[in-house]
């Protein structure tokens, strides 16, 4: 799997934001996804949110601005 197509869970996305010095909670990321601010896919069954790595990085960078 290439980095460009890597998907992250909410917990992993939170840690990725922290790596970019953006302190966001899991609830904030879920809310952003639900509001359409951060793209995600939902798995069948439990509906786990999965975020593309590049989308999370762009979202974190936008929060710094």
Secondary structure, DSSP 8 states (H G I E B T S, - for coil): --GGG-EE-HHHHHHHHHHTT----HHHHHHHHHTTSS--EE-TTT--EEEEHHHHHHHHHHHH-
